[in-house]
């Protein structure tokens, strides 16, 4: 363990885990936004319950993507 006194491995693993979770989470949420948008277009002739479910999916996942973007900008400006 040559660099163990120089590198805080506990903090490093936390950063790696947060980056992976944030990156994968945003990709999944954006994919769900696209899925909900396409299904909403197909459900135009369907019932209101189906449309409202897809609208809710798009709104929640879209809000998560926007929140992740804002958190990223704030984190970059605080450095």
SVG drawing of the C-alpha trace seen along z (x, -y; Angstrom):
<svg xmlns="http://www.w3.org/2000/svg" viewBox="-61 -29 66 31">
<polyline fill="none" stroke="black" stroke-width="0.4" points="0.0,0.0 2.4,-2.7 -0.1,-5.5 -2.4,-4.6 -1.2,-7.6 -1.9,-9.9 -5.2,-8.7 -8.4,-8.6 -9.9,-5.4 -13.1,-5.8 -13.9,-9.2 -12.8,-7.9 -15.2,-5.0 -18.0,-7.3 -17.3,-9.6 -17.1,-6.7 -20.4,-5.2 -22.2,-8.6 -21.0,-9.3 -22.1,-5.9 -25.5,-6.1 -26.0,-9.7 -24.9,-8.8 -26.9,-5.7 -29.9,-7.3 -30.1,-10.1 -29.8,-7.8 -32.5,-5.6 -34.8,-8.5 -34.2,-10.1 -35.0,-6.8 -38.3,-6.6 -39.1,-10.2 -38.7,-9.0 -40.7,-5.9 -43.5,-7.8 -43.6,-10.4 -43.8,-7.8 -46.4,-5.8 -48.4,-9.0 -48.5,-9.6 -49.8,-6.1 -52.4,-6.4 -54.1,-9.5 -57.1,-7.4 -57.1,-5.4 -58.6,-6.2 -57.7,-9.1 -56.2,-6.7 -53.6,-5.4 -52.7,-9.0 -52.4,-10.3 -50.1,-7.5 -47.8,-8.3 -48.0,-12.0 -47.0,-11.3 -44.1,-9.2 -42.8,-11.9 -43.2,-14.7 -41.5,-12.8 -38.6,-11.5 -38.3,-14.9 -38.1,-16.6 -35.4,-14.2 -33.4,-14.9 -33.7,-18.7 -32.9,-18.4 -29.8,-16.4 -28.8,-19.1 -29.2,-21.8 -27.3,-19.9 -24.5,-19.4 -24.3,-23.1 -24.3,-24.0 -21.5,-21.5 -19.4,-22.8 -19.8,-26.4 -18.8,-25.7 -15.4,-24.2"/>
</svg>
